[in-house]
């Protein structure tokens, strides 16, 4: 899949890598998204290297990649830990999306009325399949990609870039604080929104998006404590 120029790093799968680093990256990413690694959990290089039977250098590369995607925080003299957005940051990110995305729906509806948004419908189907298969990290990424590509239809590049940045940050928030209802935007079916837009019903689409984001925001559990003791062998036993 080709990565759009404005797409945030977290929204796009890695290049077609098949090496051990990529496998480890996917395992750690899924452990974060699936709440097996709680926010604030320390990620010692030596412990992970032992679990995955690789060098600390290989683990360091994976952690640096996750840090670029804002899923991991690298602290001097403390090492890596699962990123832990503050409660205020989580609310601010979703609040910003609530201000921007619903306001774009009328413009999008006017532009696409009478069309069938096949590419976005395909994303909806992929997201639905990922949710029901339990592939939560994939569902979150597909949901985020849906929101960015949808907002791009408004034709405002500046707003699209802002939505892309906010979606990356909220993907992290949902990954570490989301309930099973918020993972992958399971609070509402995206295909219902597409039906409204294709019918040119801009006001109804605005209301749908506003409620959709409100429910995601309300579903966040920003008070979940980090685990003090972590058994990495147990967490990654399926590797």
C-alpha positions in Angstrom: 0.0 0.0 0.0 1.4 3.4 -0.9 1.7 5.9 1.9 0.1 9.3 1.2 2.6 12.2 1.7 0.6 13.6 4.6 -0.1 10.2 6.4 1.2 10.0 9.9 3.7 7.2 10.6 1.4 5.3 12.9 -1.3 5.0 10.3 0.7 3.2 7.7 2.0 -0.3 8.0 5.8 -0.7 7.8 7.5 -1.4 4.5 7.4 -4.9 3.3 9.9 -6.2 5.9 10.0 -9.9 6.8 13.0 -9.9 9.2 13.1 -10.5 12.9 13.0 -6.8 13.8 9.7 -6.5 12.0 8.3 -9.5 13.9 9.4 -8.2 17.2 8.0 -4.7 16.4 4.6 -6.3 15.6 4.6 -8.3 18.8 5.4 -5.3 21.0 2.9 -3.1 19.1 0.1 -5.6 19.6 0.9 -6.0 23.3 0.6 -2.3 23.8 -2.6 -2.0 21.8 -4.2 -5.1 23.3 -3.5 -3.7 26.8 -1.1 -6.5 27.7 1.5 -3.8 28.3 0.0 -1.0 30.3 0.8 2.7 30.0 4.0 3.5 31.8 5.3 -0.1 31.8 9.1 -0.1 31.5 10.6 -2.0 28.6 14.1 -3.1 29.6 16.3 -3.9 26.6 17.9 -6.8 28.3 14.6 -8.5 29.3 13.2 -8.1 25.9 16.4 -9.3 24.2 16.2 -12.5 26.4 12.5 -13.1 25.6 13.0 -12.7 21.8 16.5 -14.2 21.8 18.1 -11.3 19.9 20.7 -8.7 20.7 20.0 -5.6 22.7 20.8 -3.7 19.5 17.9 -5.3 17.7 15.6 -4.5 20.6 16.9 -0.9 20.6 16.0 -0.5 16.9 12.4 -1.7 17.6 12.0 0.7 20.6 13.3 3.6 18.6 10.8 2.9 15.9 7.9 2.7 18.4 9.2 6.0 20.0 8.9 7.7 16.6 5.3 6.6 16.5 4.8 7.9 20.0 3.9 4.5 21.4 7.0 4.4 23.5 8.9 7.1 25.5 12.7 7.0 25.7 14.0 8.5 28.9 17.7 9.3 29.6 19.1 6.9 32.2 15.7 5.2 32.5 15.3 3.5 29.1 12.1 2.9 27.3 8.6 2.7 28.7 5.1 2.4 27.1 3.9 6.0 26.4 1.5 7.4 28.9 -0.4 10.4 27.6 -1.8 12.4 30.5 -5.5 12.5 31.1 -5.6 16.1 30.0 -3.7 15.3 26.7 -6.1 12.5 26.0 -9.1 14.7 26.4 -7.5 17.6 24.5 -6.7 15.4 21.5 -10.2 14.0 21.2 -11.7 17.5 21.9 -9.7 18.9 19.0 -11.0 16.2 16.7 -14.6 17.0 17.9 -14.1 20.6 16.8 -12.7 19.8 13.4 -14.1 16.6 11.9 -17.8 17.2 12.3 -17.4 20.6 10.7 -16.0 19.0 7.6 -18.9 16.7 6.9 -21.2 19.2 5.1 -18.4 20.1 2.7 -17.7 16.4 2.0 -21.3 15.6 1.5 -21.7 18.3 -1.1 -18.6 17.0 -2.9 -19.5 13.3 -3.0 -23.3 13.3 -3.2 -24.4 10.7 -5.7 -21.1 8.9 -5.7 -20.2 5.5 -4.1 -17.1 5.8 -1.9 -15.7 2.4 -2.8 -12.2 2.8 -1.3 -13.5 4.0 2.0 -16.1 1.2 2.1 -13.2 -1.2 1.5 -11.5 0.2 4.5 -14.6 -0.2 6.6 -14.8 -3.9 5.6 -11.1 -4.4 6.5 -11.6 -2.7 9.9 -14.7 -4.8 10.6 -12.8 -8.0 9.8 -9.8 -6.9 12.0 -12.2 -6.2 14.9 -13.9 -9.5 14.8 -10.6 -11.4 14.3 -9.2 -9.7 17.4 -6.5 -7.9 15.5 -6.9 -4.7 17.6 -3.7 -2.9 16.5 -4.7 -3.4 12.8 -8.3 -2.2 13.6 -7.0 1.0 15.2 -4.7 1.7 12.3 -7.5 1.1 9.7 -9.9 3.3 11.7 -7.4 6.1 11.8 -6.7 5.8 8.1 -10.4 5.9 7.4 -10.8 9.2 9.3 -7.8 10.8 7.5 -8.8 9.7 4.0 -12.4 10.8 4.7 -11.4 14.3 5.8 -9.2 14.7 2.8 -12.3 14.6 0.6 -13.1 18.1 1.9 -10.3 19.4 -0.3 -8.5 21.4 2.5 -4.9 20.3 2.7 -4.2 22.2 5.9 -7.1 20.7 7.8 -6.3 17.3 6.4 -2.8 17.6 7.8 -4.2 18.7 11.2 -6.6 15.8 11.3 -3.8 13.4 10.3 -1.6 14.6 13.2 -4.5 14.5 15.7 -5.5 11.0 14.5 -2.0 9.7 15.1 -2.1 11.1 18.6 -5.6 9.8 19.3 -4.6 6.4 17.9 -2.0 6.3 20.7 -4.6 7.4 23.3 -7.1 4.7 22.2 -4.3 2.1 22.0 -3.3 2.6 25.6 -6.5 3.9 27.2 -9.3 2.6 25.0 -11.9 0.1 26.1 -13.0 -2.7 23.9 -15.8 -0.4 22.7 -13.3 2.3 21.6 -10.7 0.1 19.9 -11.0 0.5 16.2 -13.9 3.0 16.6 -16.3 0.2 17.4 -18.5 2.9 18.9 -20.3 3.2 15.5 -20.2 1.7 12.1 -18.3 3.9 9.6 -20.3 2.5 6.7 -23.4 4.3 8.1 -21.6 7.6 7.8 -20.6 6.9 4.2 -24.2 6.2 3.4 -25.2 9.6 4.7 -22.4 11.3 2.8 -23.2 9.5 -0.5 -26.8 10.7 -0.1 -25.7 14.3 0.4 -27.1 14.5 3.9 -24.4 16.8 5.3 -26.2 17.8 8.5 -27.0 14.3 9.5 -23.4 13.3 8.7 -22.2 16.1 11.0 -24.4 14.9 13.8 -23.2 11.3 13.3 -19.6 12.3 13.4 -20.1 14.4 16.5 -21.8 11.6 18.4 -19.2 9.1 17.1 -16.3 11.1 18.5 -18.2 11.9 21.7 -18.7 8.2 22.4 -15.0 7.4 21.7 -14.0 10.1 24.1 -16.4 9.0 26.8 -15.2 5.4 26.5 -11.5 6.2 27.4 -10.2 4.9 30.7 -7.4 7.3 31.5 -7.0 6.1 35.1 -5.8 2.6 34.3 -2.6 2.1 36.4 0.6 0.6 35.0 1.6 -2.8 36.2 4.6 -2.8 38.6 5.8 -6.3 37.8 5.8 -7.5 34.2 6.3 -11.1 33.1 7.5 -10.6 29.5 7.8 -14.3 28.9 4.1 -14.7 29.7 3.1 -11.6 27.6 5.0 -12.8 24.5 4.4 -16.5 24.9 2.6 -16.5 21.5 5.7 -15.2 19.7 
